[in-house]
């Protein structure tokens, strides 16, 4: 059973039930935080909760829906009282040729990858302002926001570039309030998104990685854990690139 006091550090992780988000959840629980995990997959959330019954609470939420996000934060505040850390990890990538991207798909891509993070930041910052110490927001971006040698589609790139811009804005805006905001931009990482990429394209992308393999979600999670720890208190406004040195020019 969850036990939360005013001294408990509470982290909200979106997209917490799978892939990078699940790895981040495990890392933060390992480091002693209570994690509020957000995902649309209620069954998978229950599985994560079963693994961490004393440090995890799942909230079935569609982050692209502002009303659903608002509802979730009301529940979270009633149950856990506060938020010290927000990790905006929820995201997807629609692999569609530029000329074939429909208005609905464009809207959906931006809504999941950027709008959801925007809404969560709005609510989390309100709760963070009353908390002591250095609070943390970590946005999971992508190498696709800036590396045009890779295969990412246009609307995916745009959503992640917008997220990095939000990172910099919030870092400057809330520096005096001791809210540290950073982006982590991984290169290709082994997640369920591998299933939507053509096999040939995927093989070519893996071959371009200097280690000959994609990143593991746990590697990204450890960087999140570092930023969330006291060692990350002085870091804010950064886009941290994880790519095995692939894009050095």
C-alpha positions in Angstrom: 0.0 0.0 0.0 1.3 3.5 -0.9 2.5 5.6 2.0 3.1 9.2 1.1 4.2 12.0 3.5 5.2 15.6 2.8 8.8 14.3 2.6 8.1 11.7 0.0 9.4 12.6 -3.5 6.6 11.8 -6.0 7.3 11.5 -9.7 4.8 11.5 -12.5 5.8 9.4 -15.5 3.7 9.4 -18.7 3.8 6.4 -21.0 4.8 4.5 -17.9 3.5 1.0 -18.9 5.9 0.1 -21.7 9.3 0.6 -23.1 11.3 3.7 -22.0 8.6 4.8 -19.6 8.5 1.4 -17.8 12.3 1.5 -17.5 12.1 5.0 -16.1 9.5 3.9 -13.6 11.7 1.0 -12.4 14.7 3.3 -12.1 12.9 5.9 -10.1 11.3 3.4 -7.8 14.8 1.8 -7.3 16.0 5.3 -6.2 13.3 5.6 -3.6 10.6 7.8 -5.3 6.9 7.0 -5.4 5.8 7.0 -9.1 2.4 8.0 -10.5 2.4 6.2 -13.8 0.2 7.4 -16.6 -0.7 5.4 -19.7 -3.7 4.4 -21.9 -3.0 0.7 -21.3 -4.7 0.0 -18.0 -3.8 -3.7 -18.0 -0.1 -3.0 -18.4 -0.3 -0.3 -15.7 -1.7 -3.0 -13.4 1.3 -5.2 -14.1 3.7 -2.4 -13.2 1.7 -1.8 -10.0 1.9 -5.4 -9.1 5.7 -5.2 -9.4 5.9 -2.1 -7.1 2.8 -2.2 -4.8 4.3 0.2 -2.3 5.7 2.7 -4.7 3.5 2.9 -7.8 0.0 4.1 -8.6 -1.3 3.8 -12.1 -3.6 6.3 -13.7 -5.3 5.4 -17.0 -5.1 8.6 -18.9 -5.0 9.9 -22.5 -2.5 12.7 -22.3 -3.7 14.2 -25.6 -7.0 15.0 -24.0 -6.8 18.1 -21.7 -9.9 17.2 -19.8 -8.5 13.7 -19.0 -5.2 15.2 -17.9 -7.0 17.6 -15.6 -9.1 14.8 -14.2 -6.0 12.7 -13.5 -4.2 15.6 -11.7 -7.3 16.1 -9.4 -7.1 12.4 -8.5 -3.3 12.4 -8.1 -3.3 15.4 -5.8 -6.1 13.9 -3.7 -4.2 10.6 -3.3 -0.5 11.6 -3.4 -0.7 15.3 -2.4 2.1 16.7 -4.5 4.5 16.3 -7.5 8.2 16.8 -7.3 9.2 15.3 -10.7 7.5 15.1 -14.1 8.8 12.9 -16.9 7.0 13.5 -20.2 7.7 10.3 -21.9 4.4 9.4 -23.7 4.8 9.5 -27.4 4.4 7.8 -30.8 5.6 8.0 -34.4 3.3 7.7 -37.4 5.4 6.5 -40.3 3.6 8.2 -43.2 5.1 9.8 -46.3 4.9 13.6 -46.1 2.4 14.1 -48.9 0.1 11.5 -47.4 -0.1 12.9 -43.9 -3.7 13.7 -43.2 -4.9 16.6 -41.1 -6.2 14.2 -38.5 -2.8 12.3 -38.3 -0.9 15.6 -38.0 -3.2 16.7 -35.2 -2.9 13.3 -33.4 0.9 13.2 -33.7 1.3 16.7 -32.2 -1.4 16.0 -29.6 0.3 12.9 -28.2 4.0 14.0 -28.4 3.7 17.7 -27.6 0.2 18.8 -26.4 0.2 16.1 -23.7 3.5 17.2 -22.3 2.3 20.8 -22.4 -0.8 20.0 -20.4 1.1 17.9 -17.9 3.7 20.7 -17.4 0.9 23.2 -16.7 -0.6 21.1 -14.0 2.7 19.9 -12.5 4.3 23.3 -12.3 1.3 24.6 -10.2 2.0 21.8 -7.7 5.7 22.1 -7.9 5.7 25.8 -7.0 4.7 25.0 -3.4 7.3 22.2 -2.9 10.7 22.7 -1.3 14.0 21.9 -3.0 14.8 21.6 -6.7 11.9 20.1 -8.7 12.5 18.3 -12.0 10.9 18.1 -15.4 12.5 15.8 -17.9 11.1 15.7 -21.4 11.9 12.7 -23.6 12.7 14.1 -27.0 14.5 12.5 -30.0 17.5 12.8 -32.2 14.9 13.2 -34.9 14.3 16.8 -33.7 17.6 17.8 -35.3 19.3 15.0 -37.2 18.0 14.9 -40.8 20.1 11.9 -41.8 17.7 9.6 -40.0 14.3 8.4 -41.4 11.9 10.2 -39.0 8.8 11.7 -40.6 8.2 15.5 -40.7 5.3 15.7 -38.1 7.3 13.5 -35.6 10.3 15.8 -36.0 8.2 18.9 -35.5 6.6 17.5 -32.3 9.9 16.7 -30.7 11.5 20.1 -31.8 8.5 21.8 -30.2 9.1 19.8 -27.0 12.7 20.9 -26.8 11.6 24.5 -27.3 9.2 24.1 -24.4 12.1 22.7 -22.3 14.1 25.8 -22.8 11.2 28.2 -22.2 10.2 26.5 -18.9 13.8 26.3 -17.8 14.3 30.1 -18.1 10.8 30.9 -16.9 11.0 28.9 -13.7 14.7 29.0 -12.8 14.1 31.2 -9.8 11.4 28.9 -8.6 14.0 26.0 -8.6 12.3 24.0 -11.3 15.0 22.4 -13.5 13.8 21.4 -16.9 15.8 19.3 -19.4 15.2 17.2 -22.5 16.8 13.8 -23.3 17.1 13.1 -27.0 17.8 9.4 -27.6 18.8 8.0 -30.9 17.0 4.8 -31.9 16.0 2.9 -28.9 14.5 -0.6 -28.7 10.8 0.0 -28.1 7.5 -1.0 -29.6 8.0 1.7 -32.3 10.4 -0.8 -33.9 7.2 -2.6 -35.0 6.1 0.3 -37.2 9.3 0.7 -39.2 10.0 -1.2 -42.4 12.5 -4.0 -41.8 15.0 -2.6 -44.4 14.9 0.9 -43.0 15.3 -0.5 -39.5 18.3 -2.6 -40.4 20.0 0.4 -42.1 19.4 2.5 -39.0 20.8 -0.1 -36.7 23.8 -0.5 -38.8 24.5 3.3 -38.6 24.7 3.1 -34.8 28.4 3.0 -33.8 27.9 0.1 -31.3 26.0 -1.8 -34.0 22.9 -1.9 -31.8 20.1 0.4 -30.7 20.0 2.0 -27.2 18.3 0.0 -24.4 15.4 1.7 -22.6 17.4 1.2 -19.3 20.2 3.4 -20.6 17.7 6.3 -21.2 16.2 5.6 -17.8 19.5 5.9 -16.0 20.0 9.4 -17.5 16.6 10.4 -16.3 17.4 9.0 -12.8 20.7 11.1 -12.9 18.8 14.3 -13.7 16.2 13.6 -11.1 18.9 13.0 -8.4 20.6 15.8 -6.5 23.5 15.5 -9.0 21.2 17.0 -11.6 20.1 20.0 -9.5 22.4 22.5 -11.3 21.5 21.3 -14.8 18.6 23.0 -16.6 17.7 24.1 -20.2 19.7 21.3 -21.8 19.0 18.9 -24.6 21.1 15.9 -23.8 21.9 13.7 -26.8 22.2 10.0 -26.4 23.5 8.5 -29.7 26.7 6.6 -29.1 28.6 9.4 -30.9 26.8 8.7 -34.2 26.2 12.3 -35.1 29.5 14.0 -34.3 30.6 16.2 -37.1 
